[in-house]
Amino acid sequence: MVGKTRDGLRLSQVVRTLESIPGVSIRSGTNKNIIALMEGHPRCCPIDRSTHARRTVVPWLKAVTGYESARDIYDALRSGNSLSYVRVPTEY
């Protein structure tokens, strides 16, 4: 996992954030180096140096996790922090 995404995020930090999410698994791919999968969700998220994280990974994470703030998700991916620090929307 050497390198950065197209928008400048380190692949290692993106993977670290994804691994911190319960239910998300990471595997190696053939065309893309990293494939993120979520249990019970049919779509996968291919990640490589050609991937634009803001356009690909953030919408996928919003769909599979239910987090609503794209900015908070992107900040977590950029820093390599867990998404548990991101505000989860509360329902009233």
N, C-alpha and C positions, 0 to 999 in steps of 0.2 A: 504494500500500500504506500508506495512512494509517489508523491506528487500532489497536485492540487486540482480542484475542479475548475471548470471554465471560468467561474466567477471568483476564484481565488481562495476557496476554503481547502484546508488540508484534508486529504482523504482519511487520514488516521483519526482526526477529530470528528469527522462526520460519522465514521464507523463507531467510535467510542460513544457518541451520543445515541446512535441507533441501538447499540448493544445494551444500553441502560434502560431501554423501554421493554416492559414485560410483554412477552408474546412475539417480539420481533427477533427473527433469526437472520444471520448473515451466512451466505455461502459464496463459493467461487463460481464464476460463470465462464463461458467460452468467448463470447463477443465482448462482454463487459466484465471487468475484473471482479466487481462486487455486485451481488444480488441480495436485496433486502426483501424478506418475506414476513408477513404477519399471519399468525394462526387464524384460520377461519376467514381470511380475506383473499379473494381470487386474484387480485392484481399484485404483481411484484414491482420492485423499484430497482432498475439497473443503474449502477453508479460507476463512473469511470472518470478519467481526466477530461473527457469531452462533455461530461454532464454539467449542466447549469443547475446548481443546487436550488436556487430560489425558484426556478421554473419547474423542476422535476421532483426533488425530494420533499420540499415544503408542502406542495399540494397533496402528495401521497401521504405524508404524515398527518395532515389535517383530515384526510379521508379515513385513515385506519385507526387513529387515536381519538379523534373528537376534539382535539385542541383547536381553538378558534383563532388565536393570534399568530398570524404568519410571521410577524416581526419577532415575537418571542421564540418561535421555533427556529428561525434563521439565526438568531443570536446564540441559541443553544448549540446549533450545529457549528457555528463559527468558533465558539469557545471550547467545544468538546464537553460541555457540561451535560448533566442529566436533565431530561425534560421534566423531572419531578419538581424542579425549581420554577418551572413555567406555571403561570396562573391557569388553573383549570376553571372553565366557566361553571358557575354554580347556577342551578335551576331554582327558581322561586316558585 
